[in-house]
Amino acid sequence: MIMPSSAPLYVNISAYKFITFNNTAEKRPEFLAICQKLNLKGTILLTPEGINLFLAGLRHEIDGFMDWLHTDPRFSDVKAKESFSDNQPFTKLLVKLKAETITMRMPLIRPEDGRAPCVAPRTLKRWLDQGHDDEGRPVVMVDTRNAFEVDVGSFDGTVDFRIKKFTEFPEVIAAHKQALNDKTVVTFCTGGIRCEKAAIHMKNVGYDHVYQLEGGILKYFEEVGGDHYHGDCFVFDYRTALNPKLEATDTEQCYACRAVVTPREQLSPFYIPGKSCPHCQKMCRDIVAT
């Protein structure tokens, strides 16, 4: 992405790679040290199946980290998706050792053994423009994100299973196999990692025509904009949501109950930044009612 001339101060990156990473404990101090040296904040997950990271810093700091990361042959081809902000969207730096890059609890999924087919954002837009893929099959968009993320924005007509966590996805997608199997299914998520695992799982359980959206919603926004998409994209930092121009919006997240609070909901007398929101009030009423 080319940074505009009136560029905001901070560069925000997200990146991942599935690869055997069998010395995570040894490498954790190195990741921590380079990020501290460069004054970066965000979260890095180091797992036996690869890395997943969200970081923010000044341009030269982010570039320094990516140059360092590329010195490891396992991660020499990692490309980060970028967006920009006026402020640092993270409050601290976390480098964690985890069992999975994104928890699915499907140990037979090994993305490094072969990715599921992917569709580029511009190709997907063309499919959605024409109403079918290049072989004439109808295209169905399947959102692999959690319900509260979908509520902030998604593709038009998307299949939304209202899952509360990604570990629920295998069960719900198995239940809908008959209805979806004669269509071209495109899985998508924020940055690509969940939809990559989802598409591999779907191939494993017998889906014939399934793709992942390359780079997720953020890459689609970067290359295509908001065509065939309504709303914004939830992100896991203090910006809360980005619009199709990859700009932060006025959407907030309640620090008490973690619900997403729209600008309209922020007009409620129950919205007190950092303390409560209309969703908190509803939860209290529901508890009293039971």
C-alpha positions in Angstrom: 0.0 0.0 0.0 1.2 3.5 -0.8 1.0 5.8 2.2 -0.8 9.1 1.3 1.1 12.4 1.5 -0.8 13.5 4.6 0.1 10.1 6.2 -0.9 9.3 9.8 2.0 8.7 12.1 1.6 5.0 12.9 1.9 2.0 10.6 -0.3 -1.0 11.7 0.6 -4.4 10.3 -0.9 -7.8 10.4 0.8 -11.0 9.1 0.9 -14.7 9.6 2.5 -17.8 8.2 1.8 -21.5 8.7 5.1 -23.3 9.0 6.8 -25.8 11.3 8.2 -23.6 14.1 9.8 -26.0 16.6 11.9 -23.6 18.6 9.3 -21.1 19.8 10.5 -20.9 23.4 14.0 -20.2 22.2 12.9 -17.5 19.8 10.5 -15.7 22.1 13.2 -13.6 23.8 14.5 -12.6 20.4 11.1 -11.4 19.2 10.6 -9.6 22.5 14.0 -7.9 22.4 13.6 -6.7 18.8 10.2 -5.3 19.4 11.3 -3.5 22.6 14.3 -2.1 20.8 12.1 -0.8 18.0 9.4 0.5 20.5 6.7 -1.6 18.8 3.4 -2.5 20.5 0.9 -5.2 19.7 0.7 -9.0 19.9 2.8 -11.8 18.4 1.8 -15.4 18.7 4.5 -18.0 18.3 3.2 -21.6 17.8 4.4 -24.9 16.5 2.4 -24.3 13.4 3.7 -20.8 12.7 3.3 -17.2 13.6 0.5 -14.7 13.8 1.1 -11.0 14.6 -0.4 -7.6 14.9 2.0 -4.7 15.5 2.1 -0.9 15.3 4.9 1.6 15.2 6.6 4.3 13.2 7.5 3.6 9.6 11.2 2.9 10.2 10.4 0.8 13.3 8.0 -1.5 11.4 10.4 -1.7 8.5 13.2 -2.6 10.9 11.1 -5.4 12.4 10.1 -6.9 9.0 13.8 -6.8 7.8 14.7 -8.7 11.0 11.9 -11.2 10.6 13.0 -11.9 7.0 16.4 -13.0 8.1 14.8 -16.2 9.3 14.5 -18.4 6.2 11.1 -19.7 7.5 9.6 -16.3 7.4 11.6 -14.7 4.6 8.5 -14.5 2.4 6.1 -13.1 5.0 4.2 -10.0 3.7 2.3 -7.8 6.0 -1.0 -6.0 5.4 -0.8 -2.3 6.3 -3.1 0.4 7.5 -2.4 3.7 9.2 -3.5 5.6 12.3 -2.8 8.9 14.0 -2.3 7.2 17.4 -0.7 4.0 18.6 -3.7 1.5 18.7 -2.1 -0.9 21.2 -1.3 -0.2 24.8 1.4 -2.9 25.4 3.5 -5.5 23.7 2.8 -9.2 24.1 4.8 -12.1 22.7 3.0 -15.3 23.6 3.7 -19.0 23.1 0.5 -20.7 22.0 -0.6 -24.2 20.7 -2.2 -22.8 17.5 -2.0 -19.6 15.5 -5.8 -19.4 15.7 -7.6 -22.0 17.9 -9.6 -24.5 16.0 -8.7 -27.8 17.8 -8.4 -29.7 14.5 -4.9 -31.3 14.8 -5.1 -32.9 11.3 -5.1 -29.4 9.7 -1.5 -28.6 8.6 -1.7 -25.6 6.2 2.0 -25.9 5.4 1.3 -29.3 3.8 -0.8 -27.5 1.2 -3.0 -24.5 1.2 -6.7 -24.5 0.2 -7.3 -22.8 -3.1 -7.4 -19.0 -2.7 -9.2 -16.3 -4.7 -7.7 -12.9 -5.2 -9.8 -9.8 -4.1 -10.1 -8.5 -7.7 -11.2 -11.9 -9.0 -13.8 -12.2 -6.2 -15.2 -8.8 -7.0 -15.6 -9.9 -10.6 -17.3 -13.1 -9.5 -19.7 -11.1 -7.3 -20.3 -8.6 -10.1 -21.3 -11.3 -12.5 -23.1 -13.4 -9.9 -21.1 -16.6 -10.4 -17.6 -17.9 -10.7 -15.8 -18.6 -14.0 -17.4 -22.0 -14.3 -20.9 -20.7 -13.8 -21.5 -21.8 -10.3 -23.2 -19.5 -7.8 -20.8 -18.0 -5.3 -21.6 -18.1 -1.6 -19.6 -16.1 0.9 -19.1 -17.8 4.3 -18.0 -15.6 7.2 -15.7 -17.5 9.6 -15.6 -14.7 12.2 -17.5 -14.5 15.5 -21.0 -13.0 15.5 -20.1 -9.7 17.1 -17.5 -9.1 14.4 -20.0 -9.9 11.7 -22.4 -7.4 13.2 -19.9 -4.6 12.5 -19.9 -5.4 8.7 -19.7 -8.2 6.2 -20.2 -9.1 2.5 -23.6 -8.7 1.1 -25.7 -11.9 1.4 -23.0 -13.7 3.4 -23.7 -16.9 5.3 -23.3 -16.1 9.0 -23.5 -19.0 11.4 -23.5 -16.7 14.4 -20.6 -18.6 16.0 -19.3 -17.3 19.3 -15.8 -18.8 18.9 -13.9 -20.3 16.0 -13.9 -23.8 17.5 -17.6 -24.0 16.7 -17.0 -23.7 13.0 -16.2 -27.3 12.1 -19.6 -28.5 13.5 -21.7 -25.9 11.8 -20.0 -26.2 8.4 -20.5 -30.0 8.5 -24.2 -29.4 9.2 -24.6 -27.3 6.1 -22.5 -29.4 3.7 -25.5 -30.6 1.6 -26.9 -27.1 1.1 -23.5 -25.6 0.0 -21.7 -28.4 -1.8 -23.0 -27.6 -5.3 -21.9 -24.0 -5.0 -18.5 -22.2 -4.9 -17.9 -21.3 -1.3 -15.5 -18.4 -0.5 -14.5 -18.3 3.2 -13.3 -15.0 4.6 -12.2 -13.3 7.8 -10.3 -10.2 8.9 -6.8 -10.9 7.6 -6.8 -14.4 6.2 -5.8 -16.8 8.9 -9.2 -18.1 10.1 -10.5 -18.5 6.6 -7.4 -20.4 5.5 -7.9 -22.9 8.3 -11.6 -23.1 7.6 -11.1 -23.7 3.9 -8.6 -26.5 4.5 -11.0 -28.1 7.0 -13.8 -27.9 4.4 -11.6 -29.6 1.8 -10.8 -32.3 4.3 -14.5 -33.1 5.0 -15.4 -33.3 1.3 -16.4 -29.8 0.1 -15.6 -29.8 -3.7 -15.5 -26.1 -4.5 -14.1 -24.0 -1.7 -11.7 -21.0 -1.7 -10.3 -18.7 0.9 -10.2 -14.9 0.3 -6.6 -14.1 -0.1 -5.6 -11.6 2.6 -9.1 -11.5 4.1 -11.3 -8.4 4.3 -8.4 -6.0 4.9 -6.7 -7.0 1.7 -10.0 -6.8 -0.2 -10.5 -3.2 1.1 -6.9 -2.4 0.1 -7.3 -3.7 -3.5 -11.0 -3.3 -4.2 -12.6 -1.0 -1.7 -16.1 -1.6 -0.3 -17.9 -3.1 -3.4 -20.3 -5.9 -2.3 -19.5 -5.1 1.4 -21.7 -3.3 3.9 -20.5 -1.7 7.1 -16.9 -1.8 8.5 -14.4 -4.4 9.5 -13.8 -5.1 13.2 -10.2 -5.2 14.2 -8.7 -6.3 17.5 -7.1 -3.0 18.6 -8.1 0.4 19.9 -9.4 1.5 16.5 -12.2 -1.1 16.9 -13.3 -0.9 13.2 -11.9 0.2 9.8 -14.0 1.4 6.9 -13.3 0.3 3.3 -10.7 3.1 3.0 -8.8 1.4 5.9 -9.6 4.4 8.1 -10.6 4.2 11.8 -14.4 4.8 12.4 -16.4 6.1 15.3 -17.3 2.6 16.4 -16.1 1.8 19.9 -15.8 -1.3 22.1 -17.1 -1.3 25.6 -14.3 -2.0 28.1 -16.8 -3.4 30.6 -18.7 -6.0 28.6 -16.5 -6.0 25.4 -19.6 -5.4 23.2 -19.2 -3.3 20.0 -20.9 0.1 20.5 -22.1 1.9 17.3 -22.1 5.7 17.0 -25.9 5.6 17.4 -25.6 3.5 20.6 -23.1 5.9 21.9 -25.9 8.5 22.2 -27.6 6.3 24.8 -27.5 7.6 28.4 -26.2 4.2 29.4 -23.0 4.8 27.4 -20.2 6.0 29.7 -16.9 5.6 28.0 -14.7 3.1 29.8 -17.5 2.1 32.2 -20.8 1.0 30.6 -22.9 0.8 27.5 -26.5 -0.1 26.4 -25.4 -3.8 26.1 -24.3 -3.8 29.7 -27.7 -2.5 30.7 -29.5 -5.2 28.6 -27.3 -7.8 30.3 -28.3 -6.5 33.7 -32.0 -6.6 32.8 -31.7 -10.1 31.5 -30.0 -11.3 34.7 -32.7 -9.6 36.8 -35.4 -11.2 34.7 -34.0 -14.7 35.3 
